[in-house]
């Protein structure tokens, strides 16, 4: 599928619709260049420090957490509806025990601006370099959030990824 470079805001409607429907695929890579993918359902895009950012939340218990900490980058990939079963699988097993790329027949392709690869089967790709991170602080959360989202603790780290490049399938309907 041919991809073209687009602006970071050009495909936000498709990105957020997919995140809310089935999730996005967050890819990170080890220093030995072994990739891992996990499904994310939380995140946002905005401007922070006059830079476009994709902000993602990853729990310290996740395999992906250590990889992002190691390499300082990640990609966010927007899958088509046709691979929603693969997206679901990537959100239910750990990269510590599974090579999700092999098991789900997902193809990595090199990113141009970061070490973490892209997923060929996806429609939109965001290449992000971590410029800041901070931890969710339990005392600062509204009282209804911890029981609903953190019953065992394991509070997220928030990664601010400067969007270095975005590409999308040439024929995707974009909202510019």
trRosetta pair geometry for C-beta under 8 A, 3 or more apart (Angstrom, degrees):
i j d omega theta_ij theta_ji phi_ij phi_ji
1 120 7.2 139 35 173 98 78
1 121 8.0 95 12 -128 132 30
1 123 7.8 -70 138 -109 154 55
1 169 5.2 -39 161 -119 120 107
1 170 8.0 -164 170 17 76 84
2 169 7.1 94 77 -151 54 62
2 170 4.8 2 96 -11 103 124
3 125 7.1 7 -152 17 150 118
3 167 4.3 62 159 151 118 119
3 168 6.3 161 -149 80 84 15
3 169 6.0 -54 -98 -87 68 38
3 170 6.9 -153 -114 -37 17 74
4 167 6.3 177 87 -153 23 87
4 168 6.6 -30 59 62 71 67
4 170 5.1 81 -11 -93 113 78
5 165 6.6 -66 -130 -165 106 96
5 166 7.0 105 -159 79 64 56
5 167 5.2 -51 -93 -96 48 84
6 10 4.2 -102 162 55 119 151
6 11 6.3 79 100 -21 148 107
6 166 5.3 -66 71 107 79 104
6 167 6.5 125 12 -126 82 31
6 168 4.9 -5 3 13 138 112
6 174 6.6 -151 -148 -115 151 158
7 10 4.5 115 59 -31 82 105
7 166 6.8 8 123 57 16 130
7 176 7.5 93 44 -129 123 97
8 45 6.9 -172 158 -172 105 133
8 52 4.4 98 76 173 168 160
8 126 7.3 69 -135 -123 89 104
8 163 4.7 98 -116 113 135 154
8 166 5.0 151 -98 -19 56 140
9 12 5.5 -28 -157 -22 55 121
9 45 7.7 170 -98 127 63 136
9 52 7.9 -123 -44 -125 82 134
9 176 7.8 100 104 -134 89 56
10 166 7.1 163 39 110 105 139
10 168 7.1 -127 101 -1 119 146
10 174 4.8 -4 165 -173 95 133
10 175 7.3 154 -177 65 47 48
10 176 5.2 -7 -129 -95 82 84
11 14 4.9 -47 -175 46 85 114
11 15 5.6 94 123 -31 86 100
11 78 7.2 -147 143 16 129 161
11 124 4.7 -172 131 -118 158 147
11 166 7.0 -171 28 168 116 131
11 168 5.3 158 -58 -85 149 145
11 172 6.9 22 -115 120 121 138
11 174 5.4 -68 -81 -124 74 95
11 175 7.5 116 -113 34 31 75
12 15 5.3 -56 -142 38 34 115
12 16 6.0 22 165 -11 71 107
12 45 6.0 -126 -117 56 110 142
12 175 7.3 -82 53 68 75 109
13 16 6.4 -61 -144 42 24 99
13 17 6.1 25 158 -20 62 112
13 175 4.5 41 9 24 135 142
14 17 5.8 -56 -141 38 27 113
14 18 6.2 23 160 -15 63 110
14 78 6.3 81 128 166 99 156
14 123 7.1 -90 153 104 139 134
14 124 6.3 132 100 -20 124 145
14 172 6.7 6 -84 174 172 124
14 173 7.7 146 -68 77 126 73
14 174 7.4 -71 -8 -111 129 56
14 175 7.5 165 -21 6 86 101
15 18 6.2 -64 -153 39 24 106
15 19 6.3 25 153 -21 64 108
15 24 7.0 19 -163 -89 79 132
15 45 7.2 45 101 -16 150 136
15 76 7.8 55 -149 129 119 123
15 78 5.3 -101 -108 -87 68 137
15 124 6.1 -95 -77 89 92 151
15 126 7.9 48 -119 -33 142 125
16 19 5.4 -47 -141 34 36 114
16 20 6.3 31 160 -13 66 106
17 20 6.2 -64 -153 41 26 105
17 21 6.1 18 154 -16 65 116
18 21 5.6 -61 -138 42 31 109
18 22 6.3 -45 -170 46 69 87
18 23 7.5 -49 147 73 78 17
18 24 6.2 90 111 -77 107 78
18 78 5.1 112 60 -157 159 95
18 79 6.7 163 -172 54 135 63
19 23 6.3 30 -143 -129 47 30
19 24 5.0 -20 -94 -26 83 104
19 40 7.3 -28 -138 105 99 81
19 41 6.1 135 177 -146 77 46
19 42 7.9 141 177 -62 120 10
19 43 6.5 -119 -138 49 148 99
20 41 7.5 91 -104 -161 31 87
21 81 7.7 -44 127 -103 143 93
22 79 7.2 -81 96 72 125 114
22 81 7.1 140 -5 -122 148 61
22 84 4.5 -94 -140 -132 154 102
22 87 5.2 75 146 94 110 150
22 88 7.2 -74 -166 -56 97 82
23 39 4.1 39 141 -176 148 105
23 40 6.0 152 -164 68 96 32
23 41 4.8 -61 -102 -74 91 79
23 87 5.3 162 71 167 103 118
23 88 7.8 132 32 -78 130 49
23 91 6.0 29 107 -59 175 142
24 39 7.2 140 70 -156 36 60
24 40 5.2 -27 63 62 89 90
24 41 7.7 159 18 -83 75 34
24 43 7.0 -59 39 34 138 140
24 76 5.4 13 152 -172 137 95
24 77 6.6 153 -179 70 85 45
24 78 5.8 -42 -123 -95 96 58
24 79 7.3 166 -134 4 44 84
25 37 5.2 -7 -172 -167 104 115
25 38 7.5 151 -152 75 58 29
25 39 6.3 -38 -97 -98 59 57
25 40 7.7 154 -104 16 11 82
25 76 7.4 142 77 -161 49 47
25 77 4.3 -29 69 65 101 102
25 78 7.9 -161 25 -68 83 15
25 79 5.8 77 -14 -39 115 109
25 87 6.4 -112 -64 -118 98 86
25 90 6.2 18 -120 104 98 162
25 119 5.7 2 97 2 146 152
25 122 6.4 -131 41 -78 125 138
26 37 6.9 147 75 -155 46 59
26 38 5.3 -23 61 65 99 81
26 39 7.5 136 15 -129 86 7
26 40 4.8 58 -24 -18 120 123
26 56 6.1 119 -110 -157 140 158
26 58 7.5 -150 123 -81 161 116
26 64 6.3 64 108 -160 115 154
26 74 5.8 -3 -173 175 91 129
26 75 7.4 161 -155 82 46 48
26 76 5.8 -18 -101 -104 68 70
26 77 7.7 -172 -74 20 22 78
27 35 5.8 -8 -169 -167 105 114
27 36 7.1 161 -150 82 59 43
27 37 5.0 -24 -96 -98 78 80
27 74 6.4 154 77 -166 49 74
27 75 4.6 -8 56 57 104 96
27 76 7.9 -170 18 -79 76 24
27 77 6.3 41 -12 -9 113 118
27 108 7.7 148 -158 -117 149 101
27 116 5.1 149 113 171 89 112
27 117 6.0 -79 145 70 146 64
27 118 7.1 171 42 -110 153 23
27 119 6.4 170 -51 -38 140 97
28 35 7.2 155 86 -151 36 65
28 36 5.6 -15 64 60 82 92
28 64 5.0 127 20 -152 133 81
28 67 3.7 126 126 110 126 123
28 68 4.9 -87 -117 -60 143 73
28 71 6.7 161 -172 45 90 124
28 73 7.6 156 -129 93 75 55
28 74 4.9 -38 -84 -108 82 91
28 116 5.3 -63 -127 -109 32 130
29 33 5.8 -4 175 -140 122 40
29 34 6.7 156 -158 73 72 34
29 35 4.8 -37 -98 -96 86 65
29 36 7.3 169 -91 16 37 70
29 67 6.2 149 60 -176 15 121
29 71 5.8 32 73 -21 78 168
29 115 5.4 -128 63 127 133 98
29 116 4.6 -177 -4 -105 103 63
29 117 6.5 93 -65 -2 130 79
30 33 6.7 -62 72 9 74 15
30 34 4.6 8 30 49 118 87
30 35 7.9 -135 8 -69 74 23
30 36 7.6 71 -32 -12 87 105
30 67 5.6 -80 -75 -121 59 97
30 70 6.3 5 -142 91 53 159
30 71 7.3 -178 -153 -40 14 120
31 70 5.5 -114 -38 165 95 124
31 71 6.3 -179 -75 -76 65 91
33 115 7.4 -116 -107 178 77 106
35 101 6.2 67 84 -40 111 142
35 108 5.4 149 13 -94 160 146
35 116 6.9 108 -122 -152 98 70
35 117 5.3 -55 -88 31 146 112
36 63 5.8 -121 -174 115 163 117
36 64 5.7 -151 105 -88 123 75
36 67 5.8 -177 36 -26 123 163
36 95 3.7 24 -140 -133 122 165
36 100 7.0 78 -154 27 61 113
37 77 8.0 -39 -135 36 117 128
37 90 5.1 -46 115 -150 102 133
37 95 7.3 138 39 -78 44 123
37 100 5.2 -119 54 87 98 134
37 101 6.6 115 0 -62 120 81
37 106 6.7 -25 3 87 161 160
37 119 6.9 58 -105 -70 142 130
38 58 7.8 102 74 -124 147 107
38 62 6.3 23 -98 -171 169 130
38 63 7.5 161 -58 59 125 90
38 64 4.7 -89 1 -36 134 143
38 90 5.9 179 -132 156 27 93
38 91 6.6 89 -175 -99 68 55
38 95 7.1 -88 -60 -25 93 114
39 87 5.4 99 -105 177 122 75
39 88 7.1 22 -56 -101 164 20
39 90 4.8 124 -38 94 92 94
39 91 3.1 -50 44 -65 129 104
40 43 5.7 51 138 -26 131 121
40 56 5.9 -38 -150 -148 164 111
40 57 7.6 143 -150 55 117 68
40 58 7.8 -64 -99 -81 119 80
40 76 7.5 -63 46 -128 134 101
41 91 7.9 49 -30 -125 102 146
42 56 7.4 117 98 -151 75 58
42 57 5.0 -24 101 37 125 118
43 54 6.5 13 174 176 123 83
43 55 6.0 169 -158 87 71 57
43 56 4.5 -14 -107 -100 115 66
43 57 6.8 -153 -79 7 67 77
43 76 7.1 177 144 -119 168 147
44 54 7.8 179 92 -153 34 49
44 55 5.2 -6 59 54 79 105
45 52 7.1 2 -174 -175 96 91
45 53 6.8 172 -150 88 52 53
45 54 5.3 -22 -98 -102 83 66
45 55 7.4 180 -85 14 29 77
45 126 8.0 -134 -98 -115 122 158
45 163 7.4 28 -140 -45 106 139
46 52 7.8 -175 106 -147 22 56
46 53 5.9 -17 67 58 64 96
46 55 7.0 -11 29 -5 97 118
47 50 6.7 6 180 -122 106 22
47 51 6.9 152 -153 68 65 30
47 52 6.2 -41 -96 -94 68 49
47 53 7.0 137 -118 12 17 91
48 51 6.4 -34 72 59 61 82
48 53 4.8 -3 26 -7 107 145
48 55 7.8 76 -10 -62 141 119
48 132 7.8 -97 123 34 138 137
48 160 6.2 -75 71 -154 150 134
49 131 7.4 -128 55 127 147 142
51 131 7.0 45 83 20 157 168
51 162 4.9 -37 155 -127 135 105
51 163 7.8 166 158 33 86 71
52 162 7.0 94 76 -161 59 62
52 163 4.3 -49 109 42 107 116
53 128 7.9 73 -155 -139 53 116
53 131 7.6 -102 -108 40 108 120
53 160 5.1 -31 -154 -167 134 86
53 161 6.3 129 -160 68 71 47
53 162 6.0 -47 -98 -97 70 43
53 163 6.5 -167 -103 -14 14 87
54 76 5.5 -135 165 1 156 143
54 126 5.1 97 -45 140 155 150
54 128 5.0 -95 47 -86 114 143
54 161 4.7 -26 64 70 85 109
54 163 5.5 92 -19 -71 95 98
55 158 6.3 3 -175 -176 102 98
55 159 7.1 168 -152 84 53 50
55 160 5.4 -16 -104 -106 87 62
55 161 7.1 -179 -84 22 33 75
56 74 7.0 -75 36 86 150 152
56 76 7.0 -178 -65 -80 132 121
56 158 7.6 164 85 -153 36 54
56 159 5.3 -13 63 59 84 100
56 161 6.6 17 8 -2 103 120
57 136 7.5 35 -141 -43 119 122
57 156 3.9 6 -176 -178 103 152
57 157 7.2 159 -153 75 58 39
57 158 5.5 -26 -98 -99 77 66
57 159 7.6 176 -88 17 26 76
58 62 5.4 -105 -177 55 92 138
58 64 5.6 -113 -149 98 138 109
58 65 4.8 176 133 -86 116 80
58 68 6.5 122 44 19 161 147
58 156 6.3 118 57 -151 22 90
58 157 5.8 -25 67 59 76 89
58 159 6.4 13 13 -7 109 119
59 62 5.0 106 66 -15 81 101
59 65 6.5 -86 92 -59 40 135
59 154 5.0 24 -160 164 125 100
59 155 7.4 166 -124 104 81 15
59 156 5.4 -68 -79 -96 59 62
59 157 7.6 135 -120 10 16 75
60 65 5.2 161 -128 168 33 166
60 154 6.8 -140 46 -149 86 71
60 157 6.3 88 -62 -21 79 110
61 65 7.3 90 48 7 24 145
61 154 5.2 -27 -8 -137 125 122
62 65 4.7 115 69 -18 84 100
62 94 7.6 -160 -146 -125 59 93
63 66 6.5 -58 -170 33 41 106
63 67 6.8 35 143 -15 70 110
63 94 5.3 122 -20 -172 123 91
63 95 4.1 -150 92 58 153 99
63 96 4.8 -162 -85 -42 128 83
64 67 5.5 -62 -152 39 40 113
64 68 6.2 36 156 -18 75 104
64 74 7.9 56 -177 -115 109 128
64 95 6.8 99 -54 16 72 137
65 68 6.2 -59 -152 36 26 105
65 69 6.4 25 152 -17 63 110
65 157 6.5 108 -139 31 108 126
66 69 5.5 -54 -147 38 33 115
66 70 6.2 38 153 -25 66 105
67 70 5.5 -51 -148 32 32 115
67 71 6.3 -8 169 12 67 109
68 71 6.8 -73 -135 53 25 83
68 72 7.2 86 177 -88 58 16
68 73 7.4 -143 -139 64 70 20
68 74 5.4 -17 -107 -55 106 116
68 130 6.5 108 176 -53 97 141
68 159 6.0 -58 163 -96 147 158
69 72 7.8 13 -173 -66 18 57
71 115 5.3 -112 -174 64 132 138
71 116 6.8 136 105 -51 146 90
72 129 6.6 19 138 -163 91 73
72 130 4.7 -122 -165 43 65 111
73 114 3.9 -171 169 -158 148 122
73 115 5.6 130 56 34 131 84
73 116 5.2 -154 110 -1 96 107
73 127 7.6 1 -178 -179 119 75
73 128 6.2 163 -159 94 74 58
73 129 5.0 -33 -103 -109 99 55
73 130 6.2 -136 -80 -6 39 82
73 161 7.2 96 -146 -136 55 109
74 114 7.4 -45 36 150 15 155
74 116 5.2 26 -130 13 31 169
74 128 5.4 -14 67 68 73 107
74 130 7.3 63 2 -50 93 95
74 159 7.1 70 11 120 136 151
74 161 5.9 -86 51 -99 97 148
75 111 5.7 -164 -74 -75 133 138
75 114 6.5 176 -61 72 88 133
75 116 4.8 -162 -8 110 91 113
75 117 6.8 -88 14 99 144 27
75 118 5.4 -120 165 -91 164 62
75 119 7.9 174 105 -7 128 78
75 125 5.9 -13 -176 -167 119 94
75 126 6.4 157 -161 79 63 55
75 127 5.5 -23 -106 -103 93 55
75 128 6.6 159 -99 19 36 83
76 125 7.4 152 80 -157 51 45
76 126 4.3 0 53 51 97 112
76 128 6.7 41 -7 -9 96 128
76 161 7.8 153 -22 73 110 153
77 118 6.1 133 -90 -159 118 70
77 119 4.4 78 -177 31 171 108
77 122 3.8 -179 174 -10 105 177
77 124 7.2 158 -157 84 45 55
77 125 5.4 -7 -106 -106 75 75
77 126 7.8 -146 -65 26 38 70
78 122 5.6 125 66 -177 43 109
78 123 5.2 -59 95 61 97 90
78 124 3.8 16 34 51 125 99
78 125 7.5 -131 16 -62 79 38
79 83 4.9 -102 -177 71 124 112
79 84 7.2 155 111 -79 128 50
79 86 7.3 -162 -147 77 155 107
79 87 5.2 -154 45 -69 157 122
79 119 7.4 -26 -85 98 89 139
79 121 6.8 15 -131 113 88 96
79 122 5.0 -72 -88 -110 53 86
79 123 7.1 105 -159 5 13 88
80 83 5.9 82 65 12 76 93
80 121 7.3 -105 20 157 100 82
80 122 7.3 179 -14 -135 71 41
80 123 5.5 103 -61 -39 83 114
81 84 5.7 -12 -167 -38 51 113
83 86 4.4 -33 176 34 93 120
83 87 6.1 104 118 -26 82 92
83 121 5.8 80 -48 143 160 133
84 87 5.2 -49 -146 35 40 117
84 88 6.3 45 153 -22 67 101
85 88 5.6 -49 -149 34 33 114
85 89 6.5 38 150 -21 63 102
86 89 5.6 -50 -150 33 34 115
86 90 6.4 33 152 -19 65 105
86 104 4.4 110 -142 -169 102 127
86 105 7.9 -95 -109 56 134 74
86 106 6.5 137 177 -63 139 109
86 121 7.9 20 76 98 160 154
87 90 5.8 -56 -150 35 30 111
87 91 6.8 21 152 -12 62 109
88 91 5.9 -67 -156 40 31 107
88 92 6.5 14 156 -13 67 117
89 92 6.0 -75 -148 40 30 104
89 93 6.5 -13 174 12 71 110
89 100 6.9 159 121 -143 102 103
89 103 7.4 -142 153 114 140 116
89 104 5.7 167 82 -86 141 124
90 93 7.4 -67 -126 47 23 83
90 100 5.1 88 -110 -172 84 148
90 104 6.7 -43 -57 -24 95 163
93 97 6.8 -103 178 74 99 102
93 98 4.6 31 137 10 129 151
93 100 6.8 161 80 -85 110 105
94 97 5.4 67 75 22 94 91
94 98 6.5 128 77 21 46 95
95 98 6.3 -81 -110 67 32 72
95 99 7.6 58 -147 -103 73 36
95 100 6.2 -67 -94 -7 82 109
98 103 5.8 -37 -175 -5 106 150
99 102 4.2 32 109 22 116 114
99 103 6.1 141 82 -15 65 92
100 103 5.7 -58 -132 47 32 108
100 104 5.5 4 175 6 70 117
100 106 7.0 7 129 25 80 129
101 104 6.8 -71 -134 51 15 89
101 106 4.8 -97 -135 68 62 95
101 107 7.6 113 -165 -81 101 16
101 108 6.2 -18 -136 -34 145 101
102 105 7.5 15 -176 -73 27 43
106 119 5.4 -34 -180 -145 114 111
106 120 7.7 161 -179 39 65 82
106 121 6.0 -99 -135 16 75 127
107 119 6.9 113 69 -161 55 59
107 120 3.9 -20 85 26 112 127
107 121 6.3 118 32 -27 92 88
108 117 3.9 42 -168 124 107 156
108 118 7.1 127 -159 66 60 43
108 119 6.7 -45 -100 -98 50 52
108 120 7.3 159 -147 -18 1 92
109 117 6.1 147 65 -172 32 105
109 118 5.0 -32 66 67 88 97
109 119 7.6 128 18 -130 85 6
109 120 4.9 99 -23 -70 117 90
110 117 5.9 -69 -103 -118 32 89
110 118 7.4 16 101 18 14 91
111 114 4.9 -10 101 57 146 77
111 115 7.4 22 51 69 116 8
111 116 6.2 32 0 82 140 58
111 117 5.9 -169 -19 -129 86 32
111 118 5.3 123 -76 -32 80 93
111 125 7.4 -159 -109 157 95 132
111 127 4.6 138 -167 -111 130 123
111 165 7.3 152 -176 63 96 125
112 127 6.8 -110 50 -44 70 171
112 165 5.7 -6 63 41 108 173
113 127 4.6 119 57 125 105 143
113 129 7.3 -92 138 -40 103 109
113 164 3.7 -161 130 126 151 133
113 165 4.6 150 -1 -3 134 119
114 127 4.7 -180 10 -174 112 99
114 128 6.7 3 -52 58 159 33
114 129 5.9 -164 -95 -72 110 78
114 164 6.2 143 -40 40 98 144
116 127 7.7 171 68 -138 93 76
118 122 7.1 -123 173 50 89 119
118 125 4.4 -4 -133 -131 123 148
118 127 7.5 -59 -69 -75 104 93
118 167 7.8 -18 -118 55 161 116
119 122 4.5 75 84 -8 100 113
119 125 7.6 174 39 -96 65 109
122 125 6.3 111 95 -69 123 84
123 168 6.3 16 151 -155 72 79
123 169 4.8 -60 -150 -3 72 118
123 172 5.3 110 -180 -86 115 137
124 166 7.0 -5 -174 -172 92 96
124 167 7.4 177 -150 93 50 44
124 168 4.5 -7 -106 -106 78 91
124 169 7.4 -80 -60 3 58 78
124 172 6.9 -129 -61 99 94 178
125 166 6.8 167 86 -152 56 51
125 167 5.2 -1 53 56 103 84
125 168 7.4 -170 20 -75 66 48
126 161 7.7 104 134 111 113 129
126 163 5.5 -61 -164 -127 103 103
126 165 7.9 162 -155 86 40 50
126 166 5.4 -11 -103 -103 66 87
127 163 7.2 99 68 -160 54 58
127 164 4.8 -64 103 62 99 99
127 165 4.4 13 40 54 123 89
127 166 7.4 -151 16 -71 76 41
128 161 2.8 36 168 160 130 126
128 162 6.3 149 -154 65 70 37
128 163 5.7 -35 -95 -94 82 49
128 164 6.6 170 -101 3 24 89
129 161 6.4 133 54 -158 24 73
129 162 5.0 -23 61 55 86 97
129 164 5.5 67 -10 -44 103 124
130 133 6.2 0 -172 -47 121 106
130 159 5.4 -63 -116 -165 108 104
130 160 6.8 100 -151 70 62 56
130 161 5.6 -42 -83 -96 53 69
130 162 7.8 160 -109 9 4 78
131 160 5.5 -66 61 103 83 103
131 161 7.3 129 7 -128 81 21
131 162 4.8 62 -23 -29 128 109
132 159 7.9 154 89 -158 51 42
132 160 4.2 11 60 42 91 129
133 157 5.7 13 -178 170 112 109
133 158 6.5 165 -154 83 60 54
133 159 5.1 -14 -104 -105 98 61
133 160 6.7 -152 -73 15 47 78
134 157 7.3 174 92 -158 23 70
134 158 5.4 -11 63 54 73 103
135 155 6.4 78 177 109 94 114
135 156 7.5 169 -152 100 59 47
135 157 5.3 -43 -98 -106 68 69
135 158 7.3 171 -102 11 15 80
136 140 7.8 -146 -177 65 61 107
136 141 6.9 36 174 -62 104 117
136 155 4.3 -135 73 174 107 111
136 156 4.9 62 -9 58 126 78
136 157 7.5 -127 -4 -84 78 23
136 158 6.6 105 -54 -31 78 101
137 140 4.2 55 84 13 106 116
137 141 7.3 -176 88 -26 56 82
137 155 7.7 105 -75 158 13 159
138 141 5.9 -51 -153 15 38 115
138 146 6.0 52 -145 -88 96 131
138 150 7.3 -134 -106 100 101 159
138 155 6.1 -119 -58 -72 87 147
141 145 4.4 -107 172 64 121 132
141 146 5.8 124 91 -42 143 89
142 145 5.1 97 65 -13 80 107
143 146 7.3 -51 -163 25 38 101
144 147 6.8 -66 -162 42 42 102
144 148 6.3 25 155 -9 73 122
145 148 6.1 -77 -149 46 29 104
145 149 5.6 -30 180 28 73 117
145 150 7.2 37 135 10 78 105
146 149 6.9 -83 -123 57 19 76
146 150 4.6 -56 -145 60 64 109
146 151 7.7 124 156 -75 67 38
147 150 7.7 -25 -42 60 12 67
147 151 6.3 44 -157 -90 45 80
148 151 7.9 -140 88 -49 2 90
150 153 6.0 25 174 -129 100 13
150 154 6.5 -169 -142 61 85 68
150 155 5.7 11 -121 -84 143 73
163 166 6.3 5 178 -49 120 100
168 172 5.1 -90 162 42 113 138
168 174 6.7 106 99 -77 162 120
169 172 4.4 104 67 -30 94 103
